Amino acid sequence: MTVEEQILETLHTLPPEQQAEVLDFAEFLRLRLKPAPQLPAADLKPLPSLEGRVPPGWKDAIYDHR
């Protein structure tokens, strides 16, 4: 007996509510097998190297050690 035949035989023994659940589960499995669409990679630019300097306008970044 093939897997398909076993599934159909088991399905016929279930009440209609459970048959609907089996159908929902089979649809879930079918959708899960579809490959997820690839998202485009972000074009990120590297952050500038500050080399210990504070950029103009960043006065809050100055540490006043007293």
Secondary structure, DSSP 8 states (H G I E B T S, - for coil): --HHHHHHHHHHHS-HHHHHHHHHHHHHHHHHHS----------------TT---TT-GGG-----
